């Protein structure tokens, strides 16, 4: 359970990172849209786990490794933006948010189950 302080700080980081990737994301990943979906901050506010999703990319593993390679540069840019609002600029760890893929997979499974039920009911008639 995150405290209110962690939630507010995570929201601030998410907002500022979204602005950074919107303006300068093409320098890291050309022709790829990066979306910050969620930020989790440690209780001491020293580490931020940033969950990102990608649009228009072939390999998300390569994309996340490129972003992690530039994590210090992104942290510096974040620090320049929030230096008056935060005492400590957290270290950033980027992770792929695969929620959309999970939802698509679950939808496909539910459709398969529904199709099996329809075929069973037709065979029983």
MARNU-318304 format. One record per residue: residue number from 1; z negated, x, y negated of N, C-alpha, C, CB in turn; residue in one letter; chain. Coordinates in Angstrom, 2 decimals. Glycine has a CB too. Layout:
BEGIN
NUM | Z | X | Y | Z | X | Y | Z | X | Y | Z | X | Y | A | A
...
END
This chain:
BEGIN
1 | 0.00 | 0.84 | 1.18 | 0.00 | 0.00 | 0.00 | 0.00 | 0.88 | -1.24 | -1.22 | -0.96 | 0.00 | X | A
2 | 1.00 | 0.69 | -2.06 | 1.10 | 1.48 | -3.28 | 0.26 | 0.86 | -4.39 | 2.55 | 1.60 | -3.72 | X | A
3 | -0.32 | 1.71 | -5.20 | -1.08 | 1.22 | -6.35 | -0.11 | 0.80 | -7.45 | -2.06 | 2.30 | -6.86 | X | A
4 | -0.63 | 0.08 | -8.42 | 0.19 | -0.35 | -9.56 | 0.76 | 0.86 | -10.28 | -0.64 | -1.21 | -10.54 | X | A
5 | -0.03 | 1.90 | -10.38 | 0.41 | 3.12 | -11.06 | 1.60 | 3.73 | -10.33 | -0.75 | 4.14 | -11.15 | X | A
6 | 1.52 | 3.81 | -9.00 | 2.63 | 4.34 | -8.22 | 3.88 | 3.48 | -8.37 | 2.24 | 4.45 | -6.75 | X | A
7 | 3.69 | 2.16 | -8.35 | 4.83 | 1.26 | -8.48 | 5.51 | 1.39 | -9.84 | 4.39 | -0.18 | -8.26 | X | A
8 | 4.71 | 1.49 | -10.90 | 5.28 | 1.63 | -12.24 | 6.02 | 2.96 | -12.38 | 4.18 | 1.53 | -13.31 | X | A
9 | 5.42 | 4.03 | -11.86 | 6.04 | 5.34 | -11.94 | 7.32 | 5.37 | -11.11 | 5.06 | 6.42 | -11.46 | X | A
10 | 7.30 | 4.75 | -9.94 | 8.49 | 4.69 | -9.09 | 9.61 | 3.91 | -9.79 | 8.16 | 4.03 | -7.73 | X | A
11 | 9.25 | 2.83 | -10.47 | 10.24 | 2.06 | -11.21 | 10.88 | 2.87 | -12.33 | 9.61 | 0.81 | -11.78 | X | A
12 | 10.05 | 3.64 | -13.03 | 10.56 | 4.51 | -14.09 | 11.52 | 5.55 | -13.53 | 9.39 | 5.20 | -14.83 | X | A
13 | 11.14 | 6.18 | -12.43 | 11.99 | 7.20 | -11.82 | 13.30 | 6.58 | -11.34 | 11.26 | 7.87 | -10.65 | X | A
14 | 13.22 | 5.41 | -10.72 | 14.42 | 4.75 | -10.23 | 15.38 | 4.44 | -11.37 | 14.05 | 3.46 | -9.49 | X | A
15 | 14.85 | 3.93 | -12.46 | 15.67 | 3.58 | -13.61 | 16.35 | 4.83 | -14.21 | 14.82 | 2.88 | -14.68 | X | A
16 | 15.59 | 5.89 | -14.36 | 16.13 | 7.09 | -14.98 | 17.11 | 7.82 | -14.05 | 15.00 | 8.04 | -15.37 | X | A
17 | 16.82 | 7.85 | -12.76 | 17.77 | 8.47 | -11.82 | 19.07 | 7.67 | -11.75 | 17.14 | 8.58 | -10.42 | X | A
18 | 18.97 | 6.35 | -11.83 | 20.17 | 5.52 | -11.83 | 21.04 | 5.87 | -13.03 | 19.81 | 4.02 | -11.84 | X | A
19 | 20.41 | 6.05 | -14.19 | 21.16 | 6.43 | -15.39 | 21.79 | 7.81 | -15.23 | 20.25 | 6.39 | -16.62 | X | A
20 | 21.05 | 8.74 | -14.64 | 21.59 | 10.10 | -14.44 | 22.80 | 10.05 | -13.52 | 20.51 | 11.03 | -13.84 | X | A
21 | 22.70 | 9.32 | -12.41 | 23.83 | 9.26 | -11.47 | 25.00 | 8.48 | -12.04 | 23.39 | 8.64 | -10.16 | X | A
22 | 24.72 | 7.50 | -12.90 | 25.79 | 6.74 | -13.50 | 26.60 | 7.62 | -14.46 | 25.23 | 5.51 | -14.25 | X | A
23 | 25.91 | 8.43 | -15.23 | 26.58 | 9.27 | -16.22 | 27.14 | 10.56 | -15.62 | 25.62 | 9.61 | -17.32 | X | A
24 | 26.39 | 11.18 | -14.72 | 26.75 | 12.52 | -14.26 | 26.95 | 12.61 | -12.75 | 25.70 | 13.49 | -14.69 | X | A
25 | 27.00 | 11.48 | -12.07 | 27.14 | 11.49 | -10.62 | 28.46 | 12.04 | -10.14 | 26.97 | 10.12 | -10.10 | X | A
26 | 29.50 | 11.92 | -10.96 | 30.82 | 12.42 | -10.55 | 30.82 | 13.94 | -10.42 | 31.88 | 11.98 | -11.56 | X | A
27 | 29.90 | 14.62 | -11.10 | 29.83 | 16.08 | -10.97 | 29.37 | 16.48 | -9.57 | 28.87 | 16.65 | -12.02 | X | A
28 | 28.53 | 15.66 | -8.95 | 28.02 | 15.96 | -7.61 | 28.94 | 15.42 | -6.53 | 26.62 | 15.40 | -7.44 | X | A
29 | 29.31 | 14.16 | -6.69 | 30.15 | 13.48 | -5.69 | 31.29 | 12.75 | -6.40 | 29.31 | 12.49 | -4.83 | X | A
30 | 32.44 | 13.39 | -6.54 | 33.55 | 12.72 | -7.23 | 34.04 | 11.51 | -6.44 | 34.70 | 13.71 | -7.45 | X | A
31 | 34.42 | 10.48 | -7.16 | 34.95 | 9.23 | -6.59 | 33.96 | 8.52 | -5.66 | 36.22 | 9.52 | -5.83 | X | A
32 | 32.68 | 8.75 | -5.85 | 31.66 | 8.10 | -5.04 | 30.63 | 7.46 | -5.96 | 30.99 | 9.11 | -4.06 | X | A
33 | 30.30 | 6.22 | -5.67 | 29.27 | 5.52 | -6.44 | 27.94 | 5.67 | -5.71 | 29.64 | 4.01 | -6.63 | X | A
34 | 26.96 | 6.21 | -6.41 | 25.63 | 6.42 | -5.84 | 24.69 | 5.38 | -6.43 | 25.11 | 7.88 | -6.13 | X | A
35 | 23.98 | 4.67 | -5.57 | 23.04 | 3.65 | -5.99 | 21.64 | 4.04 | -5.53 | 23.44 | 2.27 | -5.44 | X | A
36 | 20.69 | 4.02 | -6.45 | 19.29 | 4.29 | -6.11 | 18.69 | 2.96 | -5.69 | 18.49 | 4.94 | -7.33 | X | A
37 | 18.40 | 2.80 | -4.40 | 17.93 | 1.52 | -3.91 | 16.41 | 1.38 | -3.95 | 18.41 | 1.30 | -2.52 | X | A
38 | 15.71 | 2.50 | -3.73 | 14.25 | 2.42 | -3.68 | 13.67 | 3.79 | -3.95 | 13.78 | 1.89 | -2.31 | X | A
39 | 12.50 | 3.81 | -4.59 | 11.77 | 5.06 | -4.82 | 10.34 | 4.84 | -4.39 | 11.85 | 5.51 | -6.32 | X | A
40 | 9.83 | 5.75 | -3.57 | 8.43 | 5.73 | -3.14 | 7.77 | 6.99 | -3.68 | 8.30 | 5.63 | -1.56 | X | A
41 | 6.62 | 6.83 | -4.30 | 5.92 | 7.96 | -4.91 | 4.61 | 8.18 | -4.17 | 5.66 | 7.70 | -6.42 | X | A
42 | 4.28 | 9.45 | -3.95 | 3.02 | 9.80 | -3.28 | 1.84 | 9.45 | -4.19 | 3.00 | 11.31 | -2.91 | X | A
43 | 0.65 | 9.28 | -3.64 | -0.51 | 8.91 | -4.47 | -0.82 | 9.88 | -5.60 | -1.72 | 8.78 | -3.60 | X | A
44 | -0.53 | 11.17 | -5.42 | -0.78 | 12.13 | -6.49 | 0.42 | 12.27 | -7.44 | -1.12 | 13.48 | -5.90 | X | A
45 | 1.46 | 11.48 | -7.25 | 2.67 | 11.44 | -8.08 | 3.44 | 12.76 | -8.07 | 2.30 | 11.08 | -9.50 | X | A
46 | 3.23 | 13.58 | -7.06 | 3.88 | 14.88 | -7.00 | 5.18 | 14.87 | -6.19 | 2.94 | 15.90 | -6.42 | X | A
47 | 5.38 | 13.84 | -5.37 | 6.58 | 13.75 | -4.55 | 7.16 | 12.36 | -4.66 | 6.26 | 14.10 | -3.08 | X | A
48 | 8.46 | 12.29 | -4.87 | 9.16 | 11.01 | -4.91 | 10.22 | 11.01 | -3.82 | 9.80 | 10.75 | -6.31 | X | A
49 | 10.14 | 10.03 | -2.94 | 11.16 | 9.85 | -1.92 | 12.16 | 8.85 | -2.49 | 10.55 | 9.35 | -0.55 | X | A
50 | 13.38 | 9.30 | -2.66 | 14.42 | 8.50 | -3.30 | 15.42 | 8.07 | -2.23 | 15.12 | 9.29 | -4.44 | X | A
51 | 15.59 | 6.77 | -2.08 | 16.53 | 6.22 | -1.11 | 17.80 | 5.82 | -1.84 | 15.92 | 5.00 | -0.35 | X | A
52 | 18.94 | 6.35 | -1.37 | 20.21 | 6.11 | -2.03 | 21.21 | 5.50 | -1.05 | 20.77 | 7.42 | -2.63 | X | A
53 | 22.14 | 4.75 | -1.61 | 23.26 | 4.26 | -0.81 | 24.54 | 4.68 | -1.51 | 23.20 | 2.70 | -0.63 | X | A
54 | 25.59 | 4.81 | -0.74 | 26.86 | 5.32 | -1.24 | 27.96 | 4.29 | -1.04 | 27.23 | 6.64 | -0.55 | X | A
55 | 28.85 | 4.21 | -2.01 | 30.06 | 3.42 | -1.87 | 31.24 | 4.37 | -2.02 | 30.12 | 2.26 | -2.91 | X | A
56 | 32.26 | 4.14 | -1.22 | 33.49 | 4.93 | -1.29 | 33.27 | 6.37 | -0.82 | 34.03 | 4.92 | -2.72 | X | A
57 | 32.52 | 6.52 | 0.26 | 32.36 | 7.84 | 0.86 | 32.62 | 7.75 | 2.35 | 30.93 | 8.41 | 0.58 | X | A
58 | 33.15 | 8.82 | 2.91 | 33.48 | 8.83 | 4.33 | 32.28 | 9.23 | 5.18 | 34.64 | 9.77 | 4.59 | X | A
59 | 31.51 | 10.21 | 4.72 | 30.41 | 10.74 | 5.51 | 29.14 | 10.75 | 4.66 | 30.74 | 12.16 | 6.04 | X | A
60 | 28.20 | 9.86 | 4.95 | 26.98 | 9.80 | 4.17 | 26.09 | 11.02 | 4.40 | 26.21 | 8.53 | 4.50 | X | A
61 | 26.16 | 11.62 | 5.57 | 25.36 | 12.81 | 5.86 | 25.73 | 13.97 | 4.96 | 25.54 | 13.22 | 7.32 | X | A
62 | 27.02 | 14.18 | 4.75 | 27.47 | 15.24 | 3.85 | 27.07 | 14.91 | 2.42 | 29.00 | 15.43 | 3.96 | X | A
63 | 27.23 | 13.65 | 2.03 | 26.89 | 13.24 | 0.67 | 25.41 | 13.46 | 0.37 | 27.25 | 11.78 | 0.46 | X | A
64 | 24.54 | 13.10 | 1.30 | 23.10 | 13.26 | 1.06 | 22.73 | 14.74 | 1.04 | 22.28 | 12.52 | 2.13 | X | A
65 | 23.41 | 15.56 | 1.84 | 23.11 | 16.99 | 1.80 | 23.56 | 17.62 | 0.48 | 23.79 | 17.71 | 2.98 | X | A
66 | 24.65 | 17.14 | -0.09 | 25.10 | 17.63 | -1.40 | 24.08 | 17.26 | -2.47 | 26.49 | 17.04 | -1.76 | X | A
67 | 23.59 | 16.03 | -2.42 | 22.59 | 15.60 | -3.42 | 21.30 | 16.39 | -3.24 | 22.32 | 14.08 | -3.29 | X | A
68 | 20.87 | 16.60 | -2.01 | 19.65 | 17.39 | -1.78 | 19.82 | 18.84 | -2.22 | 19.27 | 17.34 | -0.30 | X | A
69 | 21.04 | 19.36 | -2.13 | 21.29 | 20.72 | -2.61 | 21.13 | 20.82 | -4.12 | 22.69 | 21.18 | -2.19 | X | A
70 | 21.39 | 19.71 | -4.82 | 21.28 | 19.67 | -6.28 | 19.97 | 19.03 | -6.73 | 22.46 | 18.91 | -6.88 | X | A
71 | 19.00 | 18.89 | -5.84 | 17.75 | 18.19 | -6.16 | 17.00 | 18.83 | -7.32 | 16.86 | 18.14 | -4.94 | X | A
72 | 16.98 | 20.15 | -7.39 | 16.26 | 20.82 | -8.48 | 16.93 | 20.56 | -9.83 | 16.18 | 22.32 | -8.22 | X | A
73 | 18.25 | 20.56 | -9.84 | 18.99 | 20.28 | -11.07 | 18.76 | 18.82 | -11.51 | 20.50 | 20.54 | -10.87 | X | A
74 | 18.76 | 17.91 | -10.57 | 18.52 | 16.50 | -10.87 | 17.08 | 16.32 | -11.37 | 18.79 | 15.60 | -9.62 | X | A
75 | 16.14 | 17.03 | -10.75 | 14.74 | 16.98 | -11.18 | 14.60 | 17.47 | -12.62 | 13.84 | 17.82 | -10.23 | X | A
76 | 15.32 | 18.53 | -12.96 | 15.28 | 19.05 | -14.33 | 15.78 | 18.01 | -15.32 | 16.12 | 20.34 | -14.43 | X | A
77 | 16.90 | 17.35 | -14.98 | 17.45 | 16.31 | -15.85 | 16.49 | 15.13 | -15.96 | 18.81 | 15.83 | -15.33 | X | A
78 | 15.83 | 14.78 | -14.85 | 14.84 | 13.71 | -14.87 | 13.68 | 14.10 | -15.77 | 14.34 | 13.40 | -13.45 | X | A
79 | 13.23 | 15.34 | -15.67 | 12.13 | 15.82 | -16.48 | 12.44 | 15.76 | -17.97 | 11.78 | 17.23 | -16.10 | X | A
80 | 13.68 | 16.07 | -18.32 | 14.07 | 16.00 | -19.73 | 14.02 | 14.56 | -20.25 | 15.49 | 16.57 | -19.91 | X | A
81 | 14.25 | 13.60 | -19.36 | 14.28 | 12.20 | -19.78 | 12.89 | 11.56 | -19.83 | 15.16 | 11.41 | -18.85 | X | A
82 | 11.97 | 12.00 | -18.94 | 10.66 | 11.33 | -18.87 | 9.50 | 12.22 | -19.28 | 10.42 | 10.83 | -17.46 | X | A
83 | 9.78 | 13.34 | -19.93 | 8.72 | 14.31 | -20.23 | 7.62 | 13.75 | -21.12 | 9.32 | 15.51 | -20.90 | X | A
84 | 7.92 | 12.76 | -21.94 | 6.90 | 12.18 | -22.81 | 6.14 | 11.03 | -22.13 | 7.53 | 11.68 | -24.09 | X | A
85 | 6.62 | 10.60 | -20.98 | 6.00 | 9.48 | -20.28 | 5.23 | 9.91 | -19.05 | 7.05 | 8.48 | -19.89 | X | A
86 | 5.44 | 11.14 | -18.59 | 4.79 | 11.60 | -17.37 | 4.22 | 13.00 | -17.57 | 5.78 | 11.59 | -16.18 | X | A
87 | 3.08 | 13.21 | -16.97 | 2.46 | 14.53 | -17.06 | 3.08 | 15.48 | -16.04 | 0.95 | 14.42 | -16.84 | X | A
88 | 3.38 | 14.96 | -14.86 | 3.95 | 15.76 | -13.78 | 5.32 | 15.18 | -13.42 | 3.00 | 15.79 | -12.53 | X | A
89 | 6.30 | 16.05 | -13.30 | 7.62 | 15.62 | -12.84 | 7.63 | 15.84 | -11.32 | 8.80 | 16.41 | -13.56 | X | A
90 | 7.81 | 14.78 | -10.54 | 7.69 | 14.92 | -9.09 | 8.86 | 15.68 | -8.47 | 7.58 | 13.55 | -8.44 | X | A
91 | 8.59 | 16.31 | -7.34 | 9.67 | 16.86 | -6.53 | 10.43 | 15.70 | -5.92 | 9.12 | 17.83 | -5.42 | X | A
92 | 11.73 | 15.85 | -5.79 | 12.57 | 14.76 | -5.31 | 13.07 | 15.07 | -3.91 | 13.75 | 14.53 | -6.26 | X | A
93 | 12.96 | 14.09 | -3.03 | 13.52 | 14.17 | -1.69 | 14.42 | 12.95 | -1.52 | 12.40 | 14.22 | -0.58 | X | A
94 | 15.69 | 13.19 | -1.24 | 16.67 | 12.11 | -1.14 | 16.91 | 11.75 | 0.32 | 17.99 | 12.51 | -1.83 | X | A
95 | 17.01 | 10.45 | 0.57 | 17.26 | 9.92 | 1.91 | 18.31 | 8.83 | 1.82 | 15.95 | 9.38 | 2.55 | X | A
96 | 19.06 | 8.66 | 2.90 | 20.07 | 7.60 | 2.96 | 19.39 | 6.28 | 3.25 | 21.16 | 7.91 | 4.04 | X | A
97 | 19.70 | 5.28 | 2.44 | 19.21 | 3.93 | 2.69 | 20.26 | 3.20 | 3.51 | 18.89 | 3.17 | 1.34 | X | A
98 | 19.98 | 3.00 | 4.77 | 20.95 | 2.38 | 5.66 | 20.67 | 0.90 | 5.88 | 20.96 | 3.09 | 7.00 | X | A
99 | 20.04 | 0.26 | 4.93 | 19.71 | -1.16 | 5.06 | 20.96 | -2.01 | 5.21 | 18.91 | -1.62 | 3.85 | X | A
100 | 22.00 | -1.72 | 4.41 | 23.23 | -2.51 | 4.49 | 23.89 | -2.38 | 5.86 | 24.21 | -2.08 | 3.41 | X | A
101 | 23.90 | -1.19 | 6.42 | 24.47 | -0.99 | 7.74 | 23.64 | -1.73 | 8.79 | 24.53 | 0.51 | 8.08 | X | A
102 | 22.32 | -1.72 | 8.64 | 21.44 | -2.41 | 9.57 | 21.69 | -3.91 | 9.53 | 19.97 | -2.11 | 9.25 | X | A
103 | 21.82 | -4.46 | 8.31 | 22.07 | -5.89 | 8.16 | 23.43 | -6.26 | 8.76 | 22.02 | -6.30 | 6.67 | X | A
104 | 24.44 | -5.45 | 8.53 | 25.77 | -5.73 | 9.10 | 25.72 | -5.69 | 10.62 | 26.80 | -4.71 | 8.58 | X | A
105 | 24.98 | -4.74 | 11.19 | 24.85 | -4.64 | 12.64 | 24.13 | -5.87 | 13.19 | 24.10 | -3.36 | 13.03 | X | A
106 | 23.07 | -6.30 | 12.53 | 22.33 | -7.48 | 12.98 | 23.20 | -8.74 | 12.90 | 21.04 | -7.66 | 12.14 | X | A
107 | 23.99 | -8.87 | 11.82 | 24.89 | -10.01 | 11.70 | 25.90 | -10.03 | 12.85 | 25.63 | -9.97 | 10.36 | X | A
108 | 26.41 | -8.87 | 13.20 | 27.37 | -8.79 | 14.30 | 26.71 | -9.20 | 15.62 | 27.94 | -7.36 | 14.42 | X | A
109 | 25.48 | -8.76 | 15.83 | 24.77 | -9.14 | 17.05 | 24.51 | -10.64 | 17.10 | 23.44 | -8.38 | 17.15 | X | A
110 | 24.11 | -11.24 | 15.98 | 23.89 | -12.68 | 15.95 | 25.18 | -13.45 | 16.19 | 23.28 | -13.09 | 14.62 | X | A
111 | 26.29 | -12.96 | 15.68 | 27.58 | -13.61 | 15.93 | 27.94 | -13.53 | 17.41 | 28.68 | -12.97 | 15.08 | X | A
112 | 27.67 | -12.40 | 18.05 | 27.95 | -12.27 | 19.47 | 27.10 | -13.23 | 20.30 | 27.70 | -10.83 | 19.93 | X | A
113 | 25.84 | -13.37 | 19.92 | 24.96 | -14.31 | 20.62 | 25.45 | -15.73 | 20.44 | 23.50 | -14.18 | 20.11 | X | A
114 | 25.86 | -16.08 | 19.23 | 26.36 | -17.43 | 18.97 | 27.64 | -17.69 | 19.77 | 26.63 | -17.63 | 17.47 | X | A
115 | 28.53 | -16.69 | 19.86 | 29.76 | -16.85 | 20.63 | 29.44 | -17.03 | 22.12 | 30.68 | -15.63 | 20.43 | X | A
116 | 28.45 | -16.31 | 22.63 | 28.06 | -16.46 | 24.03 | 27.50 | -17.84 | 24.29 | 27.04 | -15.39 | 24.42 | X | A
117 | 26.71 | -18.36 | 23.36 | 26.15 | -19.70 | 23.51 | 27.26 | -20.75 | 23.52 | 25.15 | -20.00 | 22.37 | X | A
118 | 28.26 | -20.59 | 22.65 | 29.39 | -21.52 | 22.61 | 30.18 | -21.50 | 23.91 | 30.30 | -21.20 | 21.44 | X | A
119 | 30.40 | -20.29 | 24.43 | 31.18 | -20.19 | 25.67 | 30.38 | -20.76 | 26.84 | 31.56 | -18.71 | 25.95 | X | A
120 | 29.06 | -20.62 | 26.86 | 28.24 | -21.20 | 27.91 | 28.30 | -22.71 | 27.87 | 26.79 | -20.73 | 27.77 | X | A
121 | 28.20 | -23.26 | 26.66 | 28.22 | -24.73 | 26.54 | 29.58 | -25.29 | 26.92 | 27.85 | -25.17 | 25.11 | X | A
122 | 30.66 | -24.58 | 26.65 | 32.00 | -25.03 | 27.06 | 32.17 | -24.97 | 28.57 | 33.09 | -24.19 | 26.38 | X | A
123 | 31.61 | -23.93 | 29.19 | 31.71 | -23.78 | 30.64 | 30.90 | -24.84 | 31.37 | 31.26 | -22.38 | 31.07 | X | A
124 | 29.80 | -25.30 | 30.77 | 28.96 | -26.30 | 31.41 | 29.60 | -27.67 | 31.35 | 27.59 | -26.34 | 30.76 | X | A
125 | 30.46 | -27.90 | 30.39 | 31.11 | -29.23 | 30.26 | 32.20 | -29.36 | 31.23 | 31.65 | -29.46 | 28.86 | X | A
END
